[in-house]
Amino acid sequence: TTLFRSIYFLDDDDRMQAGALAMLVEALDANPGAGMAFGLVTPFGDDAVKLQEQADYFRRAAIRASRLHSAQQLAACLVYCNPVLINSACIARRTVFEKVGGFDDSIPVCEDADFWARMALASDYLFIQKSLVEYRTGASSLMHNLAPNDARVPESYRQIQAKYSMAVGVLPALAFKIWCRVFLRA
């Protein structure tokens, strides 16, 4: 099976749905050209306001993900839009993970967006339209504790977008940026 040839990341405060890992592994087994697979996210937590905000966010993310028709579109979406996936809802084929070099620790935050974009550029992907992970809301974490004006987020995305532009070329990067802004407004 692909289990030992795959890498899965489960954040310590998230919960995997029953059967989700098997579903991800089976998806990769059935599609040898795919280097990654991801599915839907269901938020949970005690703060009703934050829970509703996250439920709305992940509903919009699912709509955006269903509008993607190529790995290049997924990569552009991760670089130029709010992410359609989280680490805990994804699996990576080990050979593609090794090819792209894993996470870039020079990126202050949001290094997962860069990683999954590079994974998408290196191979095809699979989107499983089923909830695979429960994402904890309201809990203290690096991303949840960022101040609204924290300079690390825009700086990280400047780095990610520069890397993406170098990887695909300046004109294709600009075209995908425009495409994201026009067609992925969910």
N, C-alpha and C positions, 0 to 999 in steps of 0.2 A: 504494500500500500504506500501511499504518498506520505503517510504520517511522519515517518522518519526522514523524509526528504522535504519536509515543510517546516516553517517557523511560524509560531503563533504567539502573539503578545496579549496577555490579559492584565490590564491595569488592576492594581490591588484592591480598588474600591468598586470595580465593576463585577457583574455576575454573568456568566455564560448561560444561555438557555440550554435546557436539556436537548441533547442530540446535535447541538450546533457545530461542535468540532468535527463530528462524523460527517455532517452535511458539507462542511467546507472541504474536507479531505476528499470525499466522494466527488465533489464538483471538480477539483483539480485532477483527480484520477481519470475522470471522463473527458477531460479537455486538456491534453498534453501541451497545447500551445499557450495555455494561460499560465502566467507567472504569479497571479494573485487572484483572490476571491474575497468579496466582502458582502455583508448583508445589512439588514435594517437594525436600528437601535431603538430600544424602548427605555425611556428614562424612569427612574424611581427616586423617591426621597420624601422627607417629611415636610418641606416647605412648599405649600400648595402653589404659591406664586412662581417660584423657581421651577417647580415641576411642570407647570403649564407653559412657561417660557421655553423650556427644553423640549417639551412635547411638540410645540409649534415649530421649533427649529428643526427637529428631526423629521417632522412631517414634510417640511419644505425641502430638506435634504433628500428625502426619498423621491420627491417629485423631480428634483434636479437630476438625481442619479438615473431615474428611468428615462430621462431625455438624452442621455449620453449613448452614442452609437459606435464609439471607437476608443481605443486606449489613448489616442492623442487628445480626444475631447476630455476624457477623465483627467489626464495630466494637466491640461489647461484649466479645468475646473478647480483642481486642487491648488493651483498656483494663483488664480485670479478671483476665485469666488470663496464664499464660506465653504469649508470642507463638507463633502457628502459622506464622509466615513470617519470612523475613529479606529485607533489601533486595535481595540478589543473586538471589533467586528470584522477583522481582516486576517487572512492567512497568506503567507508568502512561500512560493516554491523556493527551496534552499538554493538551487543553482542560480536563480535570478537574483535572489538576495545577495549572494556572493558576487555576482556580476556587477551589481550597482554599488556595492561597497557598504551596505548598511546605512545607519543613520550618520548624518554629518554633525559632529559635536561642535563645529564652529558656529552653527546657527543657534542664537540664544534661546529662542522658544519656537514652537511650531515646526520643529525639525521633522515631525512625522508627515506633515504636508509635503515637504521636499522629498522625503524617502518614498512615499507612495506615488508621487508624481514620477520619480525616476523609475520606480517599478513598472508603472503604466507605460512609460516610454520604451522600456526594455522588452516588453512582452504584451500579450493580450490579457484581459481580465474577465472575471465573471461577477455579475451582480445577482445575488440571491435575494429575491423580494420576500424575505421572511425575517422576522426579528431573531437575531442571533445572540444579542447581548443586552443586558440591562445596565444602563449607565446611571451611576449615582449622581444626583443633583444636590446642590447645596452643601456638599462636603468641601472641606478645605483642600486645595490642590494648587499647584503652580499656576495653572491657567485660570482657575476660579479666583485666585487672590491677586491677579494683576489689576493694577489701578487703570481706570479708563484711559489715562494719558500716558501709560507706560511705554516708553520709547522702544522697548525690546520687540514688540509686535511689528510695528512698521519697519524697523531695521531688519528683522528676520525676513519679512516678505520682500524687502528690497534685495536681500541676498538670494532668496529662493527664485525670484523673478529674473535676476541677472544670470543665475545658473541655467534656468530654463531657456532663456533667450540664447545663451551660448550653445545649448544642446540642440535646439531646433532651428536656430537662425532668427535674426532680428525681425524680418518681415513675417514669417509664419507665427512668431510669438505675438506680434502686434495683431495679426489677423485673428488668432485664437482669443486674445484679450477682448477684442471687439465682439467676437462671437459670444463669449461668456456673458458680457454685459447685456447683449441684445436678447439672446435666446435662453439664458438660464436664470431669469428673474423669477424665482419661486419663493 
